[in-house]
């Protein structure tokens, strides 16, 4: 019985090590989200931090490509410096809701 458990543990350890060496795109995205949420949570403690992290990690994030399309559509017929200023503000704005 101990031999079987040891073999299973070793197999699981090897699988997790191999898996950790090559994270999937979804894992990379989650790691990046965790890093950003931790950075944004600086100064928060206790229940406020837990609530913030929960919300931040579960939030559906708008992709940069989607954000670019949304801002581009919103810019409409703006031209030149007016369009540049609008796009800069739109793309740097934090999504609410």
PAKOLTI-334435 format. One record per residue (C-alpha): residue number from 1; y, x, z. Coordinates in Angstrom, 3 decimals, always signed. Example, Ala and Ser with C-alpha at 12.3 -4.5 7.8 and 13.67 -1.06 7.14 Angstrom:
BEGIN
<drengu><n>1</n><north>-4.500</north><east>+12.300</east><up>+7.800</up></drengu>
<drengu><n>2</n><north>-1.060</north><east>+13.670</east><up>+7.140</up></drengu>
This chain:
BEGIN
<drengu><n>1</n><north>+0.000</north><east>+0.000</east><up>+0.000</up></drengu>
<drengu><n>2</n><north>+2.413</north><east>+2.825</east><up>+0.913</up></drengu>
<drengu><n>3</n><north>+1.601</north><east>+4.572</east><up>-2.345</up></drengu>
<drengu><n>4</n><north>+2.441</north><east>+1.458</east><up>-4.350</up></drengu>
<drengu><n>5</n><north>+5.729</north><east>+0.997</east><up>-2.499</up></drengu>
<drengu><n>6</n><north>+6.604</north><east>+4.658</east><up>-2.985</up></drengu>
<drengu><n>7</n><north>+5.809</north><east>+4.410</east><up>-6.706</up></drengu>
<drengu><n>8</n><north>+7.924</north><east>+1.260</east><up>-7.052</up></drengu>
<drengu><n>9</n><north>+10.784</north><east>+2.860</east><up>-5.159</up></drengu>
<drengu><n>10</n><north>+10.600</north><east>+5.982</east><up>-7.335</up></drengu>
<drengu><n>11</n><north>+10.525</north><east>+3.897</east><up>-10.521</up></drengu>
<drengu><n>12</n><north>+13.495</north><east>+1.852</east><up>-9.347</up></drengu>
<drengu><n>13</n><north>+15.395</north><east>+5.000</east><up>-8.426</up></drengu>
<drengu><n>14</n><north>+14.722</north><east>+6.578</east><up>-11.807</up></drengu>
<drengu><n>15</n><north>+15.699</north><east>+3.395</east><up>-13.618</up></drengu>
<drengu><n>16</n><north>+18.923</north><east>+3.076</east><up>-11.656</up></drengu>
<drengu><n>17</n><north>+19.767</north><east>+6.739</east><up>-12.253</up></drengu>
<drengu><n>18</n><north>+19.189</north><east>+6.399</east><up>-15.987</up></drengu>
<drengu><n>19</n><north>+21.100</north><east>+3.151</east><up>-16.006</up></drengu>
<drengu><n>20</n><north>+24.032</north><east>+4.660</east><up>-14.101</up></drengu>
<drengu><n>21</n><north>+24.270</north><east>+7.506</east><up>-16.590</up></drengu>
<drengu><n>22</n><north>+24.926</north><east>+5.140</east><up>-19.509</up></drengu>
<drengu><n>23</n><north>+26.782</north><east>+1.997</east><up>-18.365</up></drengu>
<drengu><n>24</n><north>+26.961</north><east>-0.959</east><up>-20.707</up></drengu>
<drengu><n>25</n><north>+30.312</north><east>-2.127</east><up>-22.077</up></drengu>
<drengu><n>26</n><north>+30.264</north><east>-5.003</east><up>-19.576</up></drengu>
<drengu><n>27</n><north>+29.722</north><east>-2.555</east><up>-16.711</up></drengu>
<drengu><n>28</n><north>+32.524</north><east>-0.332</east><up>-17.981</up></drengu>
<drengu><n>29</n><north>+34.837</north><east>-3.342</east><up>-18.139</up></drengu>
<drengu><n>30</n><north>+33.881</north><east>-4.370</east><up>-14.604</up></drengu>
<drengu><n>31</n><north>+34.462</north><east>-0.819</east><up>-13.339</up></drengu>
<drengu><n>32</n><north>+37.868</north><east>-0.731</east><up>-14.997</up></drengu>
<drengu><n>33</n><north>+38.707</north><east>-4.147</east><up>-13.539</up></drengu>
<drengu><n>34</n><north>+37.642</north><east>-2.971</east><up>-10.061</up></drengu>
<drengu><n>35</n><north>+39.801</north><east>+0.148</east><up>-10.377</up></drengu>
<drengu><n>36</n><north>+42.831</north><east>-1.885</east><up>-11.476</up></drengu>
<drengu><n>37</n><north>+42.322</north><east>-4.563</east><up>-8.811</up></drengu>
<drengu><n>38</n><north>+42.040</north><east>-1.877</east><up>-6.112</up></drengu>
<drengu><n>39</n><north>+45.269</north><east>-0.321</east><up>-7.342</up></drengu>
<drengu><n>40</n><north>+47.031</north><east>-3.697</east><up>-7.400</up></drengu>
<drengu><n>41</n><north>+45.741</north><east>-4.514</east><up>-3.900</up></drengu>
<drengu><n>42</n><north>+47.464</north><east>-1.531</east><up>-2.268</up></drengu>
<drengu><n>43</n><north>+49.191</north><east>-2.591</east><up>+0.938</up></drengu>
<drengu><n>44</n><north>+47.057</north><east>-5.702</east><up>+1.401</up></drengu>
<drengu><n>45</n><north>+44.640</north><east>-5.813</east><up>+4.326</up></drengu>
<drengu><n>46</n><north>+42.031</north><east>-8.071</east><up>+5.871</up></drengu>
<drengu><n>47</n><north>+41.626</north><east>-11.607</east><up>+4.566</up></drengu>
<drengu><n>48</n><north>+44.624</north><east>-11.280</east><up>+2.241</up></drengu>
<drengu><n>49</n><north>+42.973</north><east>-8.293</east><up>+0.538</up></drengu>
<drengu><n>50</n><north>+39.600</north><east>-10.067</east><up>+0.322</up></drengu>
<drengu><n>51</n><north>+41.214</north><east>-13.122</east><up>-1.252</up></drengu>
<drengu><n>52</n><north>+43.235</north><east>-11.005</east><up>-3.677</up></drengu>
<drengu><n>53</n><north>+40.213</north><east>-8.932</east><up>-4.737</up></drengu>
<drengu><n>54</n><north>+38.077</north><east>-12.031</east><up>-5.200</up></drengu>
<drengu><n>55</n><north>+40.714</north><east>-13.649</east><up>-7.400</up></drengu>
<drengu><n>56</n><north>+41.439</north><east>-10.455</east><up>-9.301</up></drengu>
<drengu><n>57</n><north>+37.806</north><east>-9.612</east><up>-10.016</up></drengu>
<drengu><n>58</n><north>+36.862</north><east>-13.122</east><up>-11.094</up></drengu>
<drengu><n>59</n><north>+39.954</north><east>-13.791</east><up>-13.198</up></drengu>
<drengu><n>60</n><north>+39.439</north><east>-14.159</east><up>-16.904</up></drengu>
<drengu><n>61</n><north>+41.535</north><east>-11.370</east><up>-18.327</up></drengu>
<drengu><n>62</n><north>+43.295</north><east>-11.756</east><up>-21.642</up></drengu>
<drengu><n>63</n><north>+42.252</north><east>-8.955</east><up>-23.979</up></drengu>
<drengu><n>64</n><north>+44.928</north><east>-6.740</east><up>-25.497</up></drengu>
<drengu><n>65</n><north>+44.006</north><east>-8.032</east><up>-28.947</up></drengu>
<drengu><n>66</n><north>+44.402</north><east>-11.657</east><up>-27.836</up></drengu>
<drengu><n>67</n><north>+47.670</north><east>-10.847</east><up>-26.093</up></drengu>
<drengu><n>68</n><north>+48.979</north><east>-9.116</east><up>-29.237</up></drengu>
<drengu><n>69</n><north>+48.127</north><east>-12.162</east><up>-31.353</up></drengu>
<drengu><n>70</n><north>+49.715</north><east>-14.555</east><up>-28.847</up></drengu>
<drengu><n>71</n><north>+52.919</north><east>-12.496</east><up>-28.668</up></drengu>
<drengu><n>72</n><north>+53.008</north><east>-12.024</east><up>-32.423</up></drengu>
<drengu><n>73</n><north>+52.714</north><east>-15.787</east><up>-32.943</up></drengu>
<drengu><n>74</n><north>+55.406</north><east>-16.418</east><up>-30.325</up></drengu>
<drengu><n>75</n><north>+57.747</north><east>-13.899</east><up>-31.971</up></drengu>
<drengu><n>76</n><north>+57.849</north><east>-16.139</east><up>-35.017</up></drengu>
<drengu><n>77</n><north>+60.541</north><east>-15.111</east><up>-37.489</up></drengu>
<drengu><n>78</n><north>+62.268</north><east>-12.548</east><up>-35.255</up></drengu>
<drengu><n>79</n><north>+63.115</north><east>-9.311</east><up>-37.086</up></drengu>
<drengu><n>80</n><north>+64.112</north><east>-5.735</east><up>-36.276</up></drengu>
<drengu><n>81</n><north>+65.312</north><east>-4.803</east><up>-32.796</up></drengu>
<drengu><n>82</n><north>+65.176</north><east>-8.425</east><up>-31.630</up></drengu>
<drengu><n>83</n><north>+61.460</north><east>-8.585</east><up>-32.491</up></drengu>
<drengu><n>84</n><north>+60.749</north><east>-5.157</east><up>-30.933</up></drengu>
<drengu><n>85</n><north>+62.438</north><east>-6.186</east><up>-27.677</up></drengu>
<drengu><n>86</n><north>+60.589</north><east>-9.512</east><up>-27.619</up></drengu>
<drengu><n>87</n><north>+57.192</north><east>-7.917</east><up>-28.298</up></drengu>
<drengu><n>88</n><north>+57.758</north><east>-5.233</east><up>-25.657</up></drengu>
<drengu><n>89</n><north>+58.592</north><east>-7.834</east><up>-23.025</up></drengu>
<drengu><n>90</n><north>+55.804</north><east>-10.181</east><up>-24.085</up></drengu>
<drengu><n>91</n><north>+53.095</north><east>-7.494</east><up>-24.141</up></drengu>
<drengu><n>92</n><north>+54.113</north><east>-6.043</east><up>-20.775</up></drengu>
<drengu><n>93</n><north>+54.335</north><east>-9.433</east><up>-19.039</up></drengu>
<drengu><n>94</n><north>+51.602</north><east>-10.239</east><up>-16.542</up></drengu>
<drengu><n>95</n><north>+49.618</north><east>-13.341</east><up>-17.398</up></drengu>
<drengu><n>96</n><north>+50.113</north><east>-16.166</east><up>-14.909</up></drengu>
<drengu><n>97</n><north>+47.810</north><east>-19.058</east><up>-14.232</up></drengu>
